[in-house]
Amino acid sequence: MNRQLTAIIEKEDDGYVALCPEVDVASQGDSVSEARSNLREALELFFEAASEQEIGARLHKEVYVTQLEVAVG
């Protein structure tokens, strides 16, 4: 079974950090592509190893990624 999940990737120092907010799993890599690939692997391992109860407890069914404008200064 496949599941569509969100990947948020941010530049951090000399690399990239990738986060899946639906289950709070993160990984990293030297490039965006590597961070994304490593996150996919971490998610696959999580779903293989986690119990149904753990998945149910951690899974956020609705995640929204958006931008907003704020006053600064």
SULCORNOR-V691060 format. One record per residue. N is the residue number from 1. RES is the residue in one small letter. OMEGA is omega in whole degrees, -180 to 180 (999 if undefined). NEAR is the number of other C-alpha atoms within 8 Angstrom. Layout:
N&RES&OMEGA&NEAR + N&RES&OMEGA&NEAR
//
This chain:
1&m&177&2 + 2&n&180&3 + 3&r&177&4 + 4&q&-179&4 + 5&l&-179&6 + 6&t&173&9 + 7&a&175&10 + 8&i&-176&8 + 9&i&-179&11 + 10&e&173&7 + 11&k&178&8 + 12&e&-176&7 + 13&d&-177&5 + 14&d&-177&6 + 15&g&-178&10 + 16&y&177&15 + 17&v&180&13 + 18&a&-178&14 + 19&l&170&13 + 20&c&-175&13 + 21&p&-180&11 + 22&e&-178&12 + 23&v&179&9 + 24&d&175&8 + 25&v&-178&10 + 26&a&174&10 + 27&s&-179&11 + 28&q&177&13 + 29&g&-179&13 + 30&d&178&9 + 31&s&177&8 + 32&v&-179&9 + 33&s&180&7 + 34&e&178&10 + 35&a&179&16 + 36&r&179&13 + 37&s&179&8 + 38&n&177&11 + 39&l&178&16 + 40&r&179&8 + 41&e&179&8 + 42&a&179&11 + 43&l&178&9 + 44&e&178&8 + 45&l&178&8 + 46&f&-177&8 + 47&f&175&8 + 48&e&-172&6 + 49&a&-174&6 + 50&a&175&9 + 51&s&177&6 + 52&e&179&6 + 53&q&180&7 + 54&e&178&8 + 55&i&180&11 + 56&g&-179&7 + 57&a&-176&6 + 58&r&-172&9 + 59&l&174&8 + 60&h&-173&8 + 61&k&179&5 + 62&e&177&5 + 63&v&-180&8 + 64&y&176&4 + 65&v&-177&4 + 66&t&176&4 + 67&q&175&4 + 68&l&-179&4 + 69&e&178&4 + 70&v&176&4 + 71&a&-180&4 + 72&v&175&3 + 73&g&999&2
//
